[in-house]
Amino acid sequence: MAEAFICEGLRSAIGKYGGTLAAMRPDDLLGEVIRAVMASAPSLDPTAVNDVIMGCANQAGEDNRNVARMSALLAGLPETVGGATINRLCGSGLDAVAIAARTIRTGEADVILAGGVESMTRAPMVMPKANAAFSRQAEIFDTTIGWRFVNGRMKAEHGVDSMPETAENVASEFGISRTDQDAFALRSQERAERAIECGRLGQEITPVSVPQRRADPIVFDTDEHPRRTSLDKLAALPAPFRDGGTVTAGNASGVNDGAAALIVASEAAIERYGLTPTARVLGAATAGVPPRIMGIGPAPASERLLDRLGIATADLDVIELNEAFAAQALAVTRQLGLADDAEFVNPNGGAIALGHPLGMSGARLALTAAIELRNRDLSFALCTMCIGVGQGIALALERVR
């Protein structure tokens, strides 16, 4: 089988909810990132792109009607280049990279743009149609995150806990204390702050021009979700999701906007178009877990993948673990036998600091891990994340020498 490589890749800076990217449609945002990625590979003939595969978890508003295809057209790619939008909720962007790599490894494609987008700020409110003539009943759902149009059987058989409630479930079942969660969150913030200040995160960001109604466009190029804090400030935050709970706004990821795109290519395409390979995609795996403890999903997904590849946890040089909540991140690292403060786990901070634009986050993990392998001349990286409704996904990378 052919090998699949991550080559050039870029992402937008991550916007906070209602922040700088609030003025930008998700299809425009992803289109800008795709355009920048293609510009970073000037010798790549756009007609050689076999497909555009992008993750998006919402798809209920401006990201409907196949945002991958629309963004590719808005980016100026030829009409002959197709596009598909996939939805594995939080794991969508990482799954897009995995699908692109599998397609290349089977020989069905040579160049695929993979990534993801989410504008949680612009996620719409939705209403169901009346289910009976002359119905006076009206419901409205916020599509930003979580359940809507709930199936009664699903609720009865598996529960429909909100994301923070699942984190409380994980904290309770796996014995994750509030103190340890807050300490993890503080480390994420401090690492992200260092990575921003030294320019490390800037290496993966392309500036995005955000239009303004009555002013010049804003050039957005720095993640705006990170915030300075302390253990005392974190400890003072309320835990509103359960009496005696431990999950707070300070030890959870944010509600955010962002987009990312990577060129995934075969060795033949790399030679033909002068691309720069950064990391080889070794494989990917998913696993299901009870929806009420969805946050533990990365552990079985990672174990399944590493067992299949014959790679031990001790062989990993970098782990990019999406920090949906500190509770689930700690439960996962402990199940994998890692220290709570392991330096090679999210060395540049994670989603608690940077934010979590659902469909984009997994692609960001892959991009961040590939750059980290290159910068530090390391060998193996693991990208893994939990997924709503009870799943985990993992993808392994190897540095190209």
N, C-alpha and C positions, 0 to 999 in steps of 0.2 A: 504494500500500500504506500501511497505517497505520504510525505510528511506535510504538516500544516504549521505555518509560522505566523506569529504576530509581528507585523512590521510597523510602519508608521501608525501612530495613534494620537489623538488629542481629545480633550474634553473642555467643556465650558467650566468656568468657575461655578461653584454651587451657590445658588441664591437662597436666602431664607424666605419663609412664607410671607408673602406680601412685600418682598424686598425688591431688589433691582430688576430681577427677571420677571416680575409680575406683569410688566408691560409687554412681554414678548410671547407670542403664540408658540406652542411646542413644536409645530411643524417648521416654523421659521427658525427657531433655536437649533433644532437638529440639522436643518438645512445649512445654517452657518457653520456648524462644526464639520459636517461632511465636506463642504467647500474647502475649509481650511485643511482637512486631512488630505484631500486630493491635491491641493497646492503644495503640500509638504512632500509629495512624490511626483514631481513634474514630468518625469520620464514615463509615468504610467499612463497609457492610452485609456481614456475614460470608457471607450467602447469595450475594453478588455475586462471591465468589471462584470462578473457573471451574475451577481445578485447583491441586493442590499437587504440584510436581515437585522431588524432592530426590535428591541424589547420595549414594551410599554404596558404598564399595569392597569391604567384607567380606560382609555379608549372610549370615553363617554362624551367628550366635548370636542374641542378643536383637534384632538388627536384621534378622532374617529376616521373611518374610511381608509384604513391602512396608512398610518402616519409615516412608515418607512418609505413607501412609494411616493407619497406626496413630498416628503422632505428631499428625497433624491432628485425629484424634478425641480423643486425650488432651488436646490444646490447647483443646478445646471448640468446634471448628468444626462446623457442621451436618453431619449425616450425608449430606446431598445434595451436599457438596463432595468430589470424588474425589481420588485421590492416586496418584502413580506414582514408583517408585524406579528410578533409572538408574545404570548402572555403566560408567564409562569410567576405572576405577581412579583414579589421582591427579587426573585431570581431571574427575571426576564432578560436583563442585559448580559448576565453571565451565560445563560442558556443560548443566547444569540451567538456568542463567541464559540460555544461548544458545537452548535449546529453548523456554523460556518466551517470549523475545523474538520468535523466529520464529513461534510460534503466534499471538501478538498481531499481528504485522505482516501475517499472512495474513488477519486478521479472524475467526479461529476462537475468539478469547477476548479479554476486555478486562482481566481481573485474574488474575494467577497468582502464587502464592507459590513462590519458587524458592530453592534453597540446598543444604545438605548436612550430613551428620553422620558422625562416626566415633568409636567408642570402641575404640581399639587396646588399651587395658588389658583390656577385657572380651572381646576376641576369643577364641573358644573353641578348644580342641583338638578335632580331628575324626578319625574313623576310617572307612576304607572298609568296605563289606560284604565278606564272604568271596567270592572269585571261583570257588570250587570246593567241592563237598561235603566235609565233614569237614576243611576247611582249618585248619591250625594256624598259618598266617602271620597276623601282626597288624602293622599300620602305624598310626602316629599322626602327624598334621600340626598344626603351630601355624599358625593362620590370621591371625596378627597382620599379617604382611606377606610377600610373596614367593610362590614357587611351591609348589603342592601338587597331587597327582594328575596328575603330569606325563605328557604324551603322548610316547611314545618317538619318534615322528616329529618332533615339535616340537623335542625335544632334539637329535636328529641333524641336522635341517635348519637350525635357527636358534639353538640353544643355549638354556640356561636359567640364564644368569648371574644371580646375586643382584643386588639393587640396588647395593650398594657395589662389586661387581665391575664393573657397567656404568659406574660413575663412574671406576673405575681405567682402564677401556678408553678412556673419553673423555679422561681426563688424558693418557694415553699417545698417543692418536691426534692430539690437538689441542695437545700440548705445554704443558699447564698444570702449572706447578711447584707443589711443596708450599708454598714460600714465598708464592706468589701466592694459593693457596687459603686459607692461614691468615690472610693479610692481609684477604682478602674476608670471612672468617668474623668476624674481630674488628670490622670495620666494621659488619656486621650486628648484632652484640651491642651496640655503642656506640650505633647509631642507635635500636635498640629501647629501650635504657635511657633515652635522651633523650625518646623518644615516650611512654613510660610516665610518666616524671617530670613532663612538662609537661601531661599529661592528654589528649594527642592520641589515643592508642589507646583511652582510656576513652570517647571519643565514640561508638565503634562497639560497645561492650560493654554487654550487659544483665546485671545481677547474677542469678546462679542460686543457688537455695537447695538445698544438697546435704544429704540426710538422713544422720544418723549413728545408729549402733545404740544407743549408750548416752549420747548427749549431744544438745544442741540442734543444729539444722541449721547448717551453715556457709554463710555468704553469700560466694560465690566471684565476684570481680569484677576480678581482675588476672591477666594472663598469668603463669604460674609457670615456664615453661620457660627464659626468659632467665637467663644467668649471667654474672657478671663474670669476665673472663679477661684475658690478655695474650698478646703474640706468643711470649714465652718459655714460658708454660704450654701454649699450643697446639702449639708446636714439640716439646714433651716428650712429647706423646701418641703412643702406638704406632699404626702403620698395619697392622692385622691381616689385611687382606683380600688382600694380595699381598706376596711378598718384594720388598723395595725399593719398596713402594707409597707412596702419598701421601694416601690417603683415611683420615680418622680420625673419631672421635666428635665432635671439635671443629669440623671443617669439613663436617659433614653435618647434615641436618635431624634432628629428633627423632621419636620414636614417641609419639603424643599423642592426646588426646581433645578434642572440641569440636563445636560446631554453629553454623550460620548460616542466616538466612532473610531474603529480600528480597522486597518487593512490586514486581512488574514489571507495568506498566499501560499502557493506551493513553491517548491524549490525551483521548478522550471520557470514559474512566473517571476520569481526573484531575480533569476539570471537574465531573463528576457527584458525586464523593465527596470533593472537597476535599483530594486528595492533594498531596504536595509532591514534584515531580520533581527529581531531582538530576542525572541524566545520561541521555542518549539512547544506546541500544545501536545502534551503527552496523553491527555484523555480527560474525561469528565464522568461524573456519576451523580445520580439523584437517589434520594431515599424518602420514604414516607414515615411519619410519626403521628401520634395522636394530635389532632388539631388543637386541643386545649394546652399542649406544651410544644407548640410549633417551634419555639426557639431552640430546642435541642437538636433540630434537624441537621445542622452541619456536622455533628459528631458521626452519626451513622453514614452519611454521604461521604465524608472524608475517609472514614475507615474502609468503606467499600472500594473507593477509588484507589487508595494507597495499597490495599491488599492485592488488587488486580494488577497494579503496576509493579509490585514488589519493592515499594519504597517505604521505609520506616519513618515514623514521625521524627526520629533523631536525624534523618537525612535532610530534613527541610531547613532551608536557610532563611526563608521569608514565608510568613503566613499573613495573608490579608483576609481577616475575618470581619464580615460586616457586623457592626455593633448596633443591631436593632435595639437592644437593651443591654445594659451592663450585666443584668441577671443571667440572660441567656448566653452572653459571650463568656462569662466565667464558668457557667455550667459546661459549655462546650470545651473550653481549654482544659478544665480539670478532667473531663472524661478522656481527653486526648493525652493526658499526662503532662501538661504544660504548667509552668509557674504562672501565677496570676499576673505578674509583672514582666513576663518574658519580653526581652527587648526586640526579638525578631517577629513578634506578633504586632501588626499595625505600627511599625516603627515611626510612621509619619502621622499618627493619629488615625482615628476611624470615624464612623458615622455619628457617634455621639458628638464629636467636635465639628466634623465637616458637613454633616447632614446626610439625608437618605432620600434622594429623588428616586422613587421606587424602581422604575424601569431602567434607569441609568446606572444605578449603584453597582451592579455586577460587572458591567463593562469597565467602570472606574477601577474596581478591584483588579481586573486583569491588566489594565493599562499601568496602574501603579506598581503591581508586582513585577511586570516585565521591565519597567524602567529601573526598579530597585535591583533586580538581578544584574542588569547591565552596568549600572553605576558602581556597584560594589563588587563586580566580578564574582558573583555567587553562582550556585548551580541549580537548586530546585526551589520552586515556590508553589504554595497551595493557596488557592482562592476559594473561599467557602462562605455560605450565607444561609440563614433560615428563610422560610417562605410561609406566608399565611396559608391557612387551611391544612397545615401539618406536613411540611416537606423540608428537605435540605438539598443543597446542590454544592458540588465541589468540582474544581478544575485544577489540573496540575500543569506547571510550566517548567521547562528546562532552558537554561541560558545557552544561547548560541555562541560557540567559541570561534 
